[in-house]
Amino acid sequence: MELASEASIRITGISHDGEGVGRLDDGRVVFVAGALPGETVAIENIQKEKKRLVASLKAIHQAHPERVQPPCPVYDRCGGCQLQHASAGLQGDLKTLQVRDAVSRIGHLDTPVLPTLTMANPWRYRNKGIFHVNEASGQARLGFYSARSHDFVPASGCLLFSNQVNTLLEDLEERITATGRAGHIRKVMVRESKATGDLMLAFITEDQAFRLPKLVEGLIADYPALTSVWHNVLTNPRLATGRAWHHLAGRENIQDAIGHLTVSLSPASFFQVNNLQAQVLYDEVRARAGLTGQDHILDLYGGIGTIGLYLADRAGRLTGVESVGEASRDAKANAQALGLTNTHFVTAKAEAWLPRYLKDQSRPDLTIVDPPRKGLDPRLVDTLIQAAIPRMIYVSCNPATLARDLKSFQAQGYQPGPIQPVDLFSQTAHVECVVLITRK
């Protein structure tokens, strides 16, 4: 069937990437970046992309009443913020719709989805960023690659980062240019503590050694907030960072906080990028946990232990499981610094570790799972079901895999409670969810 070059369509839904979803006259579904549900739009450049149809937005015939002008000057080129053209309230509604659609279409469930919990001020919330270094005519620029391409987009003045971070990035461009060796640095990682204002900086290179020591010396001298500088060796260009980290200057860690929980972060630590909304998410977990002070909590895919540590003061015992050794070490160090004596952390893959553990130990009262976007490993789902874990809290960053896994649990006698979406990534299409799952 031939594709028309242009068409006028009604947008009726939204994809997990924030694209408007509509149908052509022949019934085929088409995805349109920049379009919003309820709008009538003209589209062009209709083409196949993998197994779907995509099109460019040519004109808006009937706009959504909550469509806004994106304040970012490179919004249409960067692709990092897929929903800046929607008001903050509409963004929350769209994320709720996205979760409800996944639960219904993928999970075939009638589980209630609550309204998304959004931010009062949805800007300058990010505490970490990784920026590509681009060199053109000897001038270094820091920025991002446009969505699905290697087109470089400068990140100067990004509205998701604080003024302090943006000032540092702007200065870094000039300092890296002045070295005459901008090509030595592939990326720069900046982490900012929202609790203290301290900054951590990492230079990411493909070379085993960092060869610009005077650059580091100058930054440390001129930026009192820059308290930790690292070098990372990138061996796989498809990854954000490599495994080898070398400390260059300042302290090895910085301190940050989510609500009452203060943690120490190494450069490799996974930490939610939005402190304020992470507290909202963790409070939702805590409200669903129903802890008595005697419970044994099992925290799977625990990272540096933040969710488990957030609950540990109300638990009898906490066992955290994480496959990345550096993260497990951070979790242990943070528990020790907090004076918690009821915690134990294991470095292992949850799906391989849990069956062995359950052979020798009594089943936990509550299991928390916070998997990556691909969701739970099927072996882990089977183990949790066979062990008849009485209560589980699932924290998800992907509504599609959440719906898939909830379907598996419900088919085996578990009942998902209301799903609470939380907007940790304002201006983007991403959304976190938390749901309590109980055995019937």
C-alpha positions as CSV (number, residue, x, y, z in Angstrom):
1,M,0.0,0.0,0.0
2,E,1.5,3.3,-1.1
3,L,2.0,6.1,1.4
4,A,0.5,9.6,0.9
5,S,3.1,12.4,1.2
6,E,0.7,14.6,3.2
7,A,-2.5,14.2,5.2
8,S,-4.8,15.8,7.7
9,I,-5.6,13.7,10.8
10,R,-7.1,13.9,14.3
11,I,-4.7,13.1,17.2
12,T,-6.4,10.7,19.6
13,G,-3.6,9.4,21.8
14,I,0.0,9.7,22.9
15,S,2.9,7.2,22.7
16,H,5.4,6.3,25.4
17,D,7.9,8.7,23.6
18,G,5.5,11.6,23.8
19,E,4.4,11.5,20.1
20,G,0.8,12.2,19.1
21,V,-1.0,9.2,17.8
22,G,-3.6,9.3,15.0
23,R,-5.0,7.4,12.1
24,L,-4.8,7.9,8.3
25,D,-8.0,7.7,6.3
26,D,-7.2,4.0,5.5
27,G,-7.1,3.2,9.3
28,R,-3.3,2.9,9.7
29,V,-1.8,4.3,12.9
30,V,0.7,7.1,12.5
31,F,3.0,8.7,15.1
32,V,3.6,12.5,15.0
33,A,6.2,14.2,17.2
34,G,5.0,17.6,18.6
35,A,1.3,16.8,18.2
36,L,-1.1,16.6,21.2
37,P,-4.3,14.5,21.8
38,G,-7.4,16.4,20.7
39,E,-5.6,18.3,18.0
40,T,-6.3,18.3,14.2
41,V,-3.0,18.6,12.3
42,A,-1.6,18.5,8.9
43,I,1.3,16.0,8.5
44,E,3.9,15.4,5.9
45,N,6.9,13.1,5.2
46,I,4.9,10.0,6.1
47,Q,7.3,7.0,6.1
48,K,7.9,3.6,7.6
49,E,10.3,3.5,10.6
50,K,10.9,-0.1,11.6
51,K,7.4,-1.5,12.1
52,R,5.4,1.7,12.4
53,L,4.5,4.9,10.4
54,V,5.9,8.2,11.4
55,A,5.2,11.7,10.0
56,S,6.4,15.3,10.5
57,L,4.1,17.9,11.9
58,K,3.4,20.4,9.1
59,A,0.6,22.6,10.6
60,I,-1.9,22.7,13.4
61,H,-5.4,23.3,12.3
62,Q,-7.0,23.0,15.7
63,A,-4.7,23.3,18.7
64,H,-5.2,21.9,22.2
65,P,-6.2,24.8,24.5
66,E,-3.2,23.9,26.8
67,R,-0.6,24.0,24.1
68,V,2.2,26.4,25.0
69,Q,5.2,27.9,23.3
70,P,8.3,25.9,24.4
71,P,10.7,28.3,26.2
72,C,13.8,26.4,25.1
73,P,15.4,27.8,21.8
74,V,16.6,24.3,20.7
75,Y,13.6,22.4,21.8
76,D,12.7,21.3,18.3
77,R,16.2,20.1,17.6
78,C,17.3,18.6,20.9
79,G,14.6,16.0,21.4
80,G,15.4,15.7,25.1
81,C,12.2,17.4,26.3
82,Q,9.4,15.8,24.3
83,L,6.5,17.6,26.0
84,Q,7.6,21.3,26.4
85,H,4.8,22.3,24.0
86,A,2.2,21.1,26.7
87,S,1.4,23.0,29.9
88,A,2.5,21.5,33.2
89,G,-1.0,20.4,34.0
90,L,-1.5,18.8,30.5
91,Q,1.8,17.0,30.9
92,G,0.5,15.3,34.0
93,D,-2.8,14.4,32.3
94,L,-0.8,12.9,29.3
95,K,1.3,10.8,31.6
96,T,-1.7,9.5,33.4
97,L,-3.2,8.7,30.0
98,Q,0.0,6.9,28.9
99,V,-0.1,4.7,32.0
100,R,-3.8,3.9,31.7
101,D,-3.3,3.0,28.0
102,A,-0.5,0.6,28.8
103,V,-2.4,-1.0,31.7
104,S,-5.5,-1.5,29.4
105,R,-3.8,-2.3,26.1
106,I,-0.8,-4.4,27.3
107,G,-1.9,-5.7,30.7
108,H,-5.7,-6.1,29.8
109,L,-6.3,-5.0,33.4
110,D,-8.9,-2.8,35.0
111,T,-6.5,-1.6,37.7
112,P,-7.2,2.1,38.6
113,V,-4.6,4.6,37.6
114,L,-4.5,7.7,39.8
115,P,-3.8,11.2,38.5
116,T,0.0,11.9,38.1
117,L,1.7,13.8,40.9
118,T,3.4,16.7,39.2
119,M,5.9,19.4,40.2
120,A,4.9,22.9,41.4
121,N,7.9,24.3,39.5
122,P,8.9,21.8,36.7
123,W,12.2,23.4,35.8
124,R,15.9,23.2,36.8
125,Y,15.3,20.0,38.7
126,R,18.0,17.7,37.3
127,N,21.0,17.0,39.6
128,K,23.0,15.1,36.9
129,G,23.8,15.4,33.2
130,I,26.2,13.9,30.7
131,F,27.2,16.2,27.9
132,H,28.9,15.4,24.7
133,V,31.9,17.4,23.7
134,N,31.9,18.7,20.1
135,E,34.8,20.4,18.4
136,A,34.3,22.6,15.3
137,S,37.1,24.9,14.0
138,G,38.9,24.5,17.3
139,Q,36.0,25.6,19.5
140,A,34.6,23.1,22.0
141,R,30.9,23.0,22.6
142,L,29.0,20.9,25.2
143,G,25.6,19.5,24.4
144,F,23.5,16.6,23.3
145,Y,22.8,14.5,20.3
146,S,19.4,15.0,18.7
147,A,16.9,12.2,19.1
148,R,17.7,9.2,16.8
149,S,20.6,10.9,15.2
150,H,24.2,12.2,15.7
151,D,23.3,15.8,15.0
152,F,24.9,17.8,17.8
153,V,22.8,20.4,19.7
154,P,24.4,22.8,22.1
155,A,23.2,22.6,25.7
156,S,24.0,26.2,26.7
157,G,21.4,27.5,29.2
158,C,19.5,24.2,29.4
159,L,16.4,24.9,31.5
160,L,16.5,21.5,33.3
161,F,19.7,22.4,35.0
162,S,20.5,25.1,37.6
163,N,22.2,28.4,36.8
164,Q,25.2,27.2,38.7
165,V,25.6,24.1,36.4
166,N,25.0,26.2,33.2
167,T,27.6,28.7,34.3
168,L,30.1,25.9,34.8
169,L,29.3,24.3,31.4
170,E,29.7,27.7,29.6
171,D,33.1,28.2,31.2
172,L,34.1,24.7,30.5
173,E,33.6,25.2,26.8
174,E,36.1,28.1,26.9
175,R,38.6,26.3,29.1
176,I,38.5,23.1,27.0
177,T,38.9,25.1,23.9
178,A,41.9,26.9,25.4
179,T,43.8,23.6,26.0
180,G,43.9,23.1,22.2
181,R,43.0,19.4,22.9
182,A,39.3,19.4,22.9
183,G,39.3,16.1,21.0
184,H,40.8,14.4,24.1
185,I,37.5,14.7,26.0
186,R,34.5,12.8,24.6
187,K,32.0,13.7,27.3
188,V,31.6,15.6,30.6
189,M,29.5,14.5,33.5
190,V,28.2,17.0,36.1
191,R,26.5,16.1,39.3
192,E,25.1,18.8,41.6
193,S,24.0,18.2,45.2
194,K,20.6,19.8,45.7
195,A,21.2,19.6,49.4
196,T,24.6,21.3,49.6
197,G,25.2,22.9,46.2
198,D,28.5,21.0,45.8
199,L,29.5,19.9,42.3
200,M,31.1,16.7,41.0
201,L,32.7,16.8,37.6
202,A,33.9,13.8,35.5
203,F,35.9,14.0,32.2
204,I,35.1,11.0,30.0
205,T,37.8,10.0,27.5
206,E,38.8,7.0,25.4
207,D,42.4,7.4,26.6
208,Q,43.5,5.4,29.7
209,A,45.1,8.5,31.2
210,F,43.7,12.1,31.6
211,R,46.2,14.4,30.0
212,L,45.0,17.9,31.0
213,P,45.9,18.3,34.7
214,K,46.2,22.1,34.4
215,L,42.5,22.2,33.4
216,V,41.5,20.4,36.6
217,E,43.8,22.7,38.7
218,G,42.2,25.8,37.3
219,L,38.7,24.6,37.8
220,I,39.3,23.6,41.5
221,A,40.9,27.0,42.2
222,D,38.1,29.0,40.6
223,Y,35.0,27.1,41.7
224,P,34.7,26.6,45.5
225,A,31.5,24.5,44.9
226,L,33.5,22.0,42.7
227,T,34.5,19.6,45.4
228,S,35.1,16.3,43.4
229,V,36.7,15.7,40.0
230,W,37.1,12.4,38.3
231,H,38.3,10.8,35.0
232,N,36.3,8.0,33.4
233,V,37.6,5.7,30.7
234,L,35.1,4.9,27.9
235,T,35.7,1.6,26.3
236,N,32.3,1.2,24.6
237,P,31.0,4.3,22.7
238,R,27.4,3.0,23.0
239,L,27.5,3.4,26.7
240,A,27.2,6.6,28.7
241,T,30.3,5.9,30.8
242,G,32.9,3.2,31.2
243,R,33.7,1.0,34.2
244,A,37.0,2.5,35.2
245,W,36.9,5.6,37.3
246,H,40.1,7.5,38.4
247,H,39.9,10.2,41.1
248,L,41.7,13.5,40.0
249,A,41.0,16.1,42.7
250,G,38.9,17.0,45.8
251,R,36.8,14.6,47.7
252,E,35.8,11.2,46.3
253,N,32.1,11.7,47.1
254,I,29.5,14.4,47.5
255,Q,26.5,14.4,49.8
256,D,22.9,14.7,48.7
257,A,19.5,14.1,50.2
258,I,16.0,12.8,49.4
259,G,13.7,14.1,52.2
260,H,15.1,12.9,55.5
261,L,17.6,10.5,53.9
262,T,21.2,11.8,53.4
263,V,23.5,9.7,51.1
264,S,27.0,9.8,49.9
265,L,27.4,9.6,46.1
266,S,30.3,8.3,44.1
267,P,30.5,9.2,40.4
268,A,29.1,5.8,39.4
269,S,26.2,6.0,41.8
270,F,22.7,5.7,40.4
271,F,20.6,8.4,42.1
272,Q,17.2,9.8,41.0
273,V,17.8,12.9,39.0
274,N,14.9,14.8,40.6
275,N,15.3,15.1,44.4
276,L,11.9,16.7,45.2
277,Q,9.9,14.2,43.1
278,A,12.0,11.3,44.3
279,Q,10.8,12.2,47.8
280,V,7.2,12.2,46.6
281,L,7.8,8.8,45.0
282,Y,9.4,7.4,48.1
283,D,6.7,8.7,50.4
284,E,4.2,6.9,48.1
285,V,6.2,3.7,48.6
286,R,6.3,4.3,52.4
287,A,2.6,4.9,52.6
288,R,1.9,1.6,50.8
289,A,4.5,-0.4,52.8
290,G,2.3,-0.6,56.0
291,L,5.3,-1.3,58.1
292,T,5.0,-2.4,61.8
293,G,8.6,-2.1,62.9
294,Q,9.2,-5.8,62.7
295,D,8.9,-6.4,59.0
296,H,11.6,-8.0,56.9
297,I,12.0,-5.9,53.7
298,L,13.6,-7.3,50.6
299,D,14.8,-4.6,48.2
300,L,15.6,-5.9,44.8
301,Y,17.4,-3.9,42.1
302,G,18.2,-1.6,45.0
303,G,21.0,0.5,43.5
304,I,22.7,2.4,46.2
305,G,19.9,1.5,48.5
306,T,17.9,4.7,48.7
307,I,14.4,3.2,48.7
308,G,15.3,0.6,51.3
309,L,17.2,3.1,53.4
310,Y,14.3,5.5,53.2
311,L,12.1,2.8,54.9
312,A,14.7,1.1,57.2
313,D,13.9,3.2,60.3
314,R,10.5,1.5,60.3
315,A,11.6,-2.0,59.5
316,G,12.8,-4.9,61.5
317,R,15.3,-5.9,58.8
318,L,16.3,-4.8,55.3
319,T,18.1,-6.9,52.8
320,G,19.2,-5.1,49.6
321,V,20.2,-6.8,46.4
322,E,22.0,-5.1,43.5
323,S,24.1,-6.5,40.6
324,V,26.6,-3.6,40.4
325,G,29.3,-3.9,43.0
326,E,30.0,-0.2,43.3
327,A,26.4,0.5,44.1
328,S,26.3,-2.2,46.8
329,R,29.4,-0.8,48.4
330,D,27.7,2.7,48.4
331,A,24.6,1.2,50.0
332,K,26.6,-0.4,52.8
333,A,28.6,2.9,53.4
334,N,25.4,4.9,53.4
335,A,23.7,2.5,55.9
336,Q,26.8,2.7,58.1
337,A,26.9,6.5,58.0
338,L,23.2,6.6,58.9
339,G,23.8,4.4,61.9
340,L,21.5,1.7,60.7
341,T,22.3,-1.8,62.1
342,N,19.3,-3.7,60.6
343,T,20.5,-3.7,57.0
344,H,22.4,-6.2,54.8
345,F,23.4,-5.6,51.2
346,V,24.3,-8.3,48.6
347,T,25.9,-8.0,45.2
348,A,24.1,-10.4,42.9
349,K,21.6,-10.6,40.1
350,A,18.2,-10.7,41.8
351,E,16.8,-13.5,39.5
352,A,19.7,-15.8,40.3
353,W,20.1,-14.9,44.0
354,L,16.5,-15.1,45.2
355,P,15.8,-18.8,44.6
356,R,18.9,-19.7,46.5
357,Y,18.1,-17.3,49.3
358,L,14.5,-18.6,49.7
359,K,15.7,-22.2,50.2
360,D,17.4,-21.3,53.5
361,Q,15.6,-18.2,54.7
362,S,12.0,-17.4,55.6
363,R,10.2,-15.4,52.9
364,P,10.2,-11.6,53.5
365,D,7.1,-9.7,54.6
366,L,7.5,-7.1,51.9
367,T,9.5,-7.2,48.6
368,I,10.3,-4.0,46.7
369,V,11.3,-4.2,43.1
370,D,12.6,-1.2,41.1
371,P,13.8,-2.8,37.8
372,P,15.3,-1.0,34.7
373,R,13.1,-0.2,31.7
374,K,13.0,-3.8,30.5
375,G,11.1,-4.7,33.6
376,L,11.4,-7.8,35.7
377,D,13.2,-10.9,34.5
378,P,10.6,-13.7,33.9
379,R,12.6,-16.0,36.2
380,L,12.3,-13.5,39.1
381,V,8.5,-13.1,38.5
382,D,8.2,-16.9,38.7
383,T,10.2,-17.1,41.9
384,L,8.2,-14.4,43.6
385,I,5.0,-16.1,42.7
386,Q,6.1,-19.5,43.7
387,A,7.4,-18.2,47.0
388,A,3.9,-16.7,47.7
389,I,5.4,-13.4,48.8
390,P,2.5,-11.7,50.6
391,R,3.1,-8.1,49.6
392,M,5.2,-6.4,46.8
393,I,5.7,-2.8,45.9
394,Y,6.6,-2.4,42.2
395,V,8.4,0.9,41.3
396,S,8.5,1.3,37.5
397,C,10.1,3.7,35.0
398,N,8.3,2.0,32.1
399,P,4.5,1.7,32.0
400,A,4.6,-0.9,29.2
401,T,6.8,-3.4,31.1
402,L,4.9,-2.6,34.4
403,A,1.6,-3.6,32.7
404,R,3.1,-6.8,31.3
405,D,4.5,-7.8,34.7
406,L,1.2,-6.9,36.6
407,K,-0.6,-9.1,34.1
408,S,1.6,-12.0,35.1
409,F,1.1,-11.5,38.8
410,Q,-2.6,-11.1,38.5
411,A,-2.9,-14.4,36.5
412,Q,-1.3,-16.2,39.5
413,G,-3.4,-14.9,42.3
414,Y,-2.1,-11.4,43.0
415,Q,-4.1,-8.2,43.1
416,P,-2.5,-4.9,42.0
417,G,-3.7,-1.9,43.9
418,P,-4.2,1.6,42.4
419,I,-1.2,2.7,40.3
420,Q,0.3,6.1,41.3
421,P,2.2,7.8,38.5
422,V,4.8,10.4,39.7
423,D,6.4,12.9,37.3
424,L,10.1,12.7,38.0
425,F,11.0,13.9,34.5
426,S,9.0,17.1,33.8
427,Q,9.0,18.3,30.2
428,T,9.8,14.7,29.0
429,A,7.5,11.8,28.2
430,H,8.9,9.6,30.9
431,V,7.0,8.8,34.1
432,E,7.6,6.7,37.2
433,C,4.9,4.6,38.8
434,V,4.4,2.9,42.2
435,V,1.9,0.1,42.9
436,L,1.2,-2.3,45.8
437,I,0.6,-5.9,44.8
438,T,-1.0,-8.2,47.4
439,R,-1.6,-12.0,47.3
440,K,-5.3,-12.8,47.4
